[in-house]
Amino acid sequence: MSDTDAENTSPEQPASPDGNQPATTRPAGRVRSGLALILSLVAIIGTGYVWYTVLYQNAKLFTMDVVGSIDRIKSDTNQIQDALGGTAKEIITLKETQDTIRAALEKINTDLARNRLEWALTETEQLLVIANNRLQLARDFHSSLAALRAADMQLQQLASPKLLPVRKELAREISLLESLDKTDISGIALRLANMAENVDRLPLMHDIRLHSGDDLKQLAMAGGASEQTVADGGWRKTARSLWQDILSLVRFRDNLENQRPLLPPEQQYFLRENLRLMLYGAQQALLQGSIPVFQQNLKSAQRLLREYYDVNSQVILAMQDDLAKLQNTQVITDLPDISTSLATLRRLGGRKAEP
């Protein structure tokens, strides 16, 4: 007998006569049997409820084609996998298309940047050409200087180290023009043109107007005398009149310094046209840079005003004063060379010089 059995069997609890367990253990076994029976009944009732629920409330579960549903699920799964595979291919194709578009855009941006640089260089070249033309052809310092500054601003916005030699030459040429004694050539030319347009309103000398009237009277008298001579039929009077006309064609001048125009002064139209031509000739000579011709035309215009126009008129006095001021104006004859920047730009930009 083990120690546990010895402990459980004490002298105070005598064993049963037939040798079984003590009488006090029988109620505990009955309780266990009752609990087991109760649990069995609960399990039976639960199982019955489950079967009732399945059979009566969800009877369609027994009629459902589970195998077919599984097949359909497999088919749907395969279709989804195929669709995912096609989507993956489309994504790859889309990515390739995006790469192609990105490369095309980068090429377009590169071309645009190159074209923008080309356009800017072309504009700068045109500004330099304008500056040279305005200085050499029109002697316009202001417009030439403005064109050079605009060209320098254009190159400054490009910010290209390759064009630094051009900007260096531009700085030198701008400083050269700024240091010169700049004369308003355009203003002088406009003043001369305004004088030429107002020639018709200038008052002539009083004796010229009277002389023109006397000449008309003499012509009328001569015409009457001719008619009378023809009527009388005197050949001597005719010969005498013819001789006087021949003598009037020849004139001797001893003062060659103050020669008047070849046209007769009584013809006011030609006299005014002579003055107008002198003024326009001075304007053209100024624009072309021929300073001696400019000075000579101004002197000739002053002489015409002094000899044939009313010198007591305020208009004539003001015009003579203006001509004297223009004659004393210092005009630069030697123009600076500003073509170096243009040649440098064409050389660096790979451009050919225009003929």
C-alpha positions as CSV (number, residue, x, y, z in Angstrom):
1,M,0.0,0.0,0.0
2,S,1.4,3.5,-0.9
3,D,1.9,6.4,1.4
4,T,-1.1,8.2,-0.1
5,D,-3.4,5.3,0.6
6,A,-2.1,5.1,4.1
7,E,-2.8,8.8,4.7
8,N,-6.3,8.5,3.2
9,T,-7.1,5.4,5.4
10,S,-6.9,6.6,8.9
11,P,-7.7,4.6,12.0
12,E,-10.7,6.8,12.6
13,Q,-12.4,5.7,9.3
14,P,-12.8,2.0,9.2
15,A,-13.0,0.2,5.9
16,S,-16.2,-1.3,4.6
17,P,-16.8,-4.9,5.2
18,D,-16.6,-5.8,1.5
19,G,-13.2,-4.0,0.9
20,N,-14.5,-1.1,-1.3
21,Q,-14.1,2.7,-0.8
22,P,-15.5,4.4,2.2
23,A,-19.1,5.2,2.4
24,T,-18.4,9.0,2.4
25,T,-17.1,9.0,-1.3
26,R,-20.4,7.8,-2.7
27,P,-22.2,11.2,-2.7
28,A,-19.3,12.9,-4.6
29,G,-19.5,10.3,-7.3
30,R,-23.2,10.9,-7.7
31,V,-22.6,14.7,-8.1
32,R,-20.1,14.1,-10.8
33,S,-22.5,11.7,-12.6
34,G,-25.2,14.3,-12.4
35,L,-23.1,17.1,-13.8
36,A,-22.0,14.8,-16.6
37,L,-25.6,14.0,-17.4
38,I,-26.5,17.7,-17.3
39,L,-23.7,18.6,-19.6
40,S,-24.7,15.9,-22.0
41,L,-28.3,17.2,-22.1
42,V,-27.0,20.7,-22.8
43,A,-24.8,19.5,-25.6
44,I,-27.7,17.5,-27.1
45,I,-30.0,20.5,-26.9
46,G,-27.4,22.8,-28.5
47,T,-26.8,20.3,-31.2
48,G,-30.5,20.1,-31.9
49,Y,-30.8,23.8,-32.0
50,V,-28.0,24.1,-34.5
51,W,-29.5,21.4,-36.7
52,Y,-32.8,23.1,-36.4
53,T,-31.3,26.4,-37.5
54,V,-29.4,24.8,-40.4
55,L,-32.3,22.7,-41.6
56,Y,-35.2,25.1,-41.3
57,Q,-33.8,28.7,-41.4
58,N,-30.8,28.1,-43.8
59,A,-32.0,25.2,-45.8
60,K,-30.5,26.8,-49.0
61,L,-27.0,25.9,-47.7
62,F,-27.8,22.2,-48.5
63,T,-28.9,23.1,-52.0
64,M,-25.9,25.4,-52.8
65,D,-23.3,24.2,-55.4
66,V,-20.2,24.6,-53.3
67,V,-17.9,23.0,-55.9
68,G,-19.3,25.2,-58.6
69,S,-18.9,28.2,-56.4
70,I,-15.3,27.3,-55.7
71,D,-14.7,26.8,-59.5
72,R,-16.3,30.2,-60.2
73,I,-14.1,31.7,-57.5
74,K,-11.1,30.1,-59.1
75,S,-12.1,31.4,-62.5
76,D,-12.7,34.9,-61.2
77,T,-9.3,34.7,-59.5
78,N,-7.7,33.7,-62.7
79,Q,-9.4,36.6,-64.6
80,I,-8.3,39.0,-61.9
81,Q,-4.8,37.8,-62.2
82,D,-4.9,38.1,-66.0
83,A,-6.3,41.6,-65.6
84,L,-3.6,42.5,-63.1
85,G,-1.0,41.1,-65.6
86,G,-2.4,43.3,-68.4
87,T,-2.5,46.3,-66.1
88,A,1.1,45.7,-65.2
89,K,2.0,45.6,-68.9
90,E,0.0,48.9,-69.5
91,I,1.8,50.5,-66.6
92,I,5.1,49.5,-68.1
93,T,4.0,50.8,-71.5
94,L,2.8,54.1,-69.8
95,K,6.1,54.4,-68.1
96,E,8.0,54.0,-71.3
97,T,5.7,56.6,-73.0
98,Q,6.3,59.0,-70.1
99,D,10.0,58.6,-70.5
100,T,9.7,59.3,-74.2
101,I,7.6,62.4,-73.6
102,R,10.1,63.6,-70.9
103,A,13.0,63.1,-73.4
104,A,11.0,65.0,-76.1
105,L,10.3,67.9,-73.6
106,E,13.9,68.1,-72.6
107,K,14.9,68.3,-76.3
108,I,12.3,71.0,-76.9
109,N,13.5,73.0,-73.9
110,T,17.1,72.7,-75.2
111,D,16.0,73.8,-78.6
112,L,14.0,76.7,-77.2
113,A,17.0,77.8,-75.1
114,R,19.2,77.6,-78.1
115,N,16.7,79.6,-80.2
116,R,16.3,82.1,-77.4
117,L,20.0,82.7,-77.4
118,E,20.1,83.0,-81.1
119,W,17.2,85.5,-81.1
120,A,18.9,87.5,-78.4
121,L,22.2,87.6,-80.4
122,T,20.4,88.6,-83.5
123,E,18.6,91.5,-81.7
124,T,22.0,92.6,-80.2
125,E,23.6,92.5,-83.7
126,Q,20.8,94.6,-85.1
127,L,21.2,97.2,-82.3
128,L,24.9,97.4,-83.0
129,V,24.2,97.9,-86.7
130,I,21.7,100.6,-86.0
131,A,24.3,102.3,-83.7
132,N,26.9,102.3,-86.5
133,N,24.4,103.5,-89.1
134,R,23.1,106.4,-87.0
135,L,26.6,107.5,-86.2
136,Q,28.2,107.2,-89.6
137,L,25.3,108.1,-91.8
138,A,23.3,110.6,-89.7
139,R,26.0,111.7,-87.2
140,D,23.4,111.1,-84.5
141,F,25.3,110.6,-81.3
142,H,22.2,110.3,-79.1
143,S,20.6,107.5,-81.0
144,S,23.9,105.7,-81.5
145,L,24.6,105.9,-77.8
146,A,21.1,104.7,-76.9
147,A,21.5,101.7,-79.3
148,L,24.8,100.7,-77.7
149,R,23.4,100.8,-74.2
150,A,20.4,98.7,-75.3
151,A,22.8,96.1,-76.8
152,D,24.8,96.0,-73.6
153,M,21.6,95.5,-71.6
154,Q,20.7,92.6,-73.9
155,L,24.0,90.9,-73.3
156,Q,23.8,91.5,-69.6
157,Q,20.5,89.6,-69.5
158,L,22.0,86.7,-71.3
159,A,24.8,86.4,-68.7
160,S,27.0,84.3,-71.0
161,P,30.8,84.3,-70.2
162,K,31.4,83.7,-73.9
163,L,30.1,87.2,-74.7
164,L,32.3,89.1,-72.1
165,P,34.7,90.4,-74.9
166,V,31.7,92.0,-76.6
167,R,30.6,93.7,-73.5
168,K,34.2,94.9,-72.9
169,E,34.2,96.5,-76.4
170,L,30.8,98.0,-75.8
171,A,31.9,99.6,-72.5
172,R,34.8,101.2,-74.3
173,E,32.7,102.5,-77.2
174,I,30.0,103.8,-74.8
175,S,32.6,105.7,-72.8
176,L,34.1,107.1,-76.0
177,L,30.7,108.5,-77.2
178,E,29.9,109.9,-73.7
179,S,33.3,111.7,-73.6
180,L,32.7,113.5,-77.0
181,D,31.3,117.0,-77.3
182,K,27.9,115.8,-78.5
183,T,26.1,118.2,-80.9
184,D,22.4,117.9,-81.5
185,I,22.7,117.2,-85.2
186,S,19.1,116.2,-85.5
187,G,17.9,119.3,-83.8
188,I,20.0,121.5,-86.1
189,A,18.7,119.7,-89.2
190,L,15.1,120.2,-88.0
191,R,15.7,123.9,-87.4
192,L,17.1,124.3,-90.9
193,A,14.1,122.4,-92.3
194,N,11.7,124.7,-90.4
195,M,13.5,127.8,-91.8
196,A,13.2,126.4,-95.3
197,E,9.4,125.8,-94.9
198,N,8.9,129.4,-93.7
199,V,10.8,131.1,-96.6
200,D,7.5,132.0,-98.4
201,R,6.5,134.2,-95.4
202,L,9.7,136.2,-95.2
203,P,9.3,139.9,-96.2
204,L,11.3,141.0,-99.2
205,M,13.2,144.3,-99.5
206,H,11.0,147.3,-100.3
207,D,12.9,148.4,-103.4
208,I,12.7,144.9,-104.9
209,R,8.9,145.0,-104.6
210,L,8.7,148.4,-106.1
211,H,11.2,147.5,-108.8
212,S,9.1,144.5,-109.8
213,G,6.1,146.9,-110.1
214,D,8.1,149.3,-112.2
215,D,9.3,146.5,-114.4
216,L,5.7,145.6,-115.0
217,K,4.8,149.2,-115.9
218,Q,7.8,149.4,-118.2
219,L,6.9,146.2,-119.9
220,A,3.4,147.5,-120.4
221,M,4.7,150.8,-121.8
222,A,7.1,148.9,-124.0
223,G,4.3,146.8,-125.3
224,G,2.3,149.9,-126.1
225,A,5.2,151.6,-127.8
226,S,5.8,148.5,-129.9
227,E,2.2,148.5,-131.0
228,Q,2.4,152.2,-131.8
229,T,5.7,151.6,-133.7
230,V,4.1,148.8,-135.7
231,A,1.1,151.0,-136.4
232,D,3.2,154.0,-137.6
233,G,5.4,151.7,-139.6
234,G,8.6,153.7,-138.8
235,W,11.6,151.5,-139.4
236,R,13.9,153.8,-137.5
237,K,12.0,153.6,-134.3
238,T,11.9,149.8,-134.7
239,A,15.7,149.6,-135.2
240,R,16.3,151.9,-132.2
241,S,14.1,149.9,-129.9
242,L,15.8,146.7,-131.0
243,W,19.2,148.2,-130.3
244,Q,18.1,149.2,-126.8
245,D,16.9,145.7,-126.1
246,I,20.2,144.3,-127.2
247,L,22.1,146.7,-125.0
248,S,19.9,145.8,-122.0
249,L,21.0,142.2,-122.3
250,V,24.6,143.0,-121.5
251,R,25.6,144.2,-117.9
252,F,29.0,144.9,-116.5
253,R,29.7,144.2,-112.8
254,D,32.7,145.5,-111.0
255,N,31.8,144.2,-107.5
256,L,32.3,140.4,-107.6
257,E,32.3,139.8,-103.9
258,N,28.6,140.5,-103.5
259,Q,27.2,138.8,-106.5
260,R,23.5,138.3,-106.5
261,P,21.9,135.1,-108.0
262,L,21.8,134.7,-111.7
263,L,18.0,134.9,-111.7
264,P,16.5,138.4,-111.8
265,P,15.6,139.7,-108.3
266,E,12.2,140.8,-109.5
267,Q,11.2,137.2,-109.9
268,Q,10.3,136.6,-106.2
269,Y,9.6,132.9,-106.7
270,F,13.1,132.1,-107.9
271,L,14.6,134.3,-105.2
272,R,12.8,132.4,-102.4
273,E,13.6,129.1,-104.0
274,N,17.3,130.0,-104.0
275,L,17.2,130.7,-100.2
276,R,15.2,127.5,-99.6
277,L,17.8,125.5,-101.6
278,M,20.6,127.0,-99.5
279,L,18.9,126.0,-96.3
280,Y,18.2,122.4,-97.5
281,G,21.8,122.2,-98.8
282,A,23.1,123.1,-95.4
283,Q,20.9,120.5,-93.9
284,Q,22.1,117.7,-96.3
285,A,25.8,118.7,-95.8
286,L,25.4,118.6,-92.0
287,L,23.8,115.1,-92.1
288,Q,26.5,113.9,-94.5
289,G,29.3,115.3,-92.4
290,S,30.5,117.8,-95.0
291,I,31.1,120.7,-92.6
292,P,32.8,123.1,-95.2
293,V,29.7,122.8,-97.5
294,F,27.5,123.3,-94.4
295,Q,29.3,126.5,-93.5
296,Q,29.3,127.8,-97.1
297,N,25.5,127.3,-97.5
298,L,24.9,129.1,-94.3
299,K,27.0,132.1,-95.5
300,S,25.1,132.1,-98.8
301,A,21.7,132.1,-97.0
302,Q,22.8,135.0,-94.8
303,R,23.9,136.9,-97.9
304,L,20.6,136.4,-99.6
305,L,18.8,137.6,-96.5
306,R,21.0,140.7,-96.2
307,E,20.7,141.7,-99.9
308,Y,17.2,140.8,-100.9
309,Y,15.0,140.7,-97.8
310,D,13.8,143.3,-95.4
311,V,16.6,143.5,-92.8
312,N,14.5,145.8,-90.6
313,S,11.9,143.1,-90.1
314,Q,12.0,141.2,-86.8
315,V,11.6,137.9,-88.6
316,I,14.6,138.5,-90.8
317,L,16.7,139.6,-87.8
318,A,15.7,136.5,-85.8
319,M,16.5,134.3,-88.8
320,Q,19.9,135.9,-89.3
321,D,20.7,135.5,-85.6
322,D,19.8,131.8,-85.8
323,L,21.9,131.2,-88.9
324,A,24.9,133.0,-87.2
325,K,24.5,130.7,-84.2
326,L,24.4,127.6,-86.3
327,Q,27.4,128.8,-88.2
328,N,29.4,129.2,-85.0
329,T,28.3,125.7,-83.7
330,Q,31.3,123.4,-83.3
331,V,30.5,120.2,-85.2
332,I,32.7,117.1,-84.8
333,T,34.2,116.1,-88.1
334,D,36.1,113.0,-87.0
335,L,33.7,110.3,-86.0
336,P,34.9,107.5,-83.6
337,D,35.0,103.9,-84.7
338,I,32.3,101.8,-82.8
339,S,32.4,98.8,-85.2
340,T,34.7,96.7,-83.0
341,S,31.9,95.4,-80.8
342,L,29.9,94.3,-83.8
343,A,32.9,92.5,-85.4
344,T,33.6,90.7,-82.1
345,L,30.0,89.6,-81.7
346,R,29.9,88.2,-85.2
347,R,33.2,86.4,-84.7
348,L,32.1,84.8,-81.4
349,G,28.6,84.0,-82.7
350,G,29.9,82.4,-85.9
351,R,28.1,85.0,-88.0
352,K,29.2,86.3,-91.3
353,A,29.6,90.0,-91.8
354,E,27.1,91.6,-94.1
355,P,28.4,92.8,-97.4
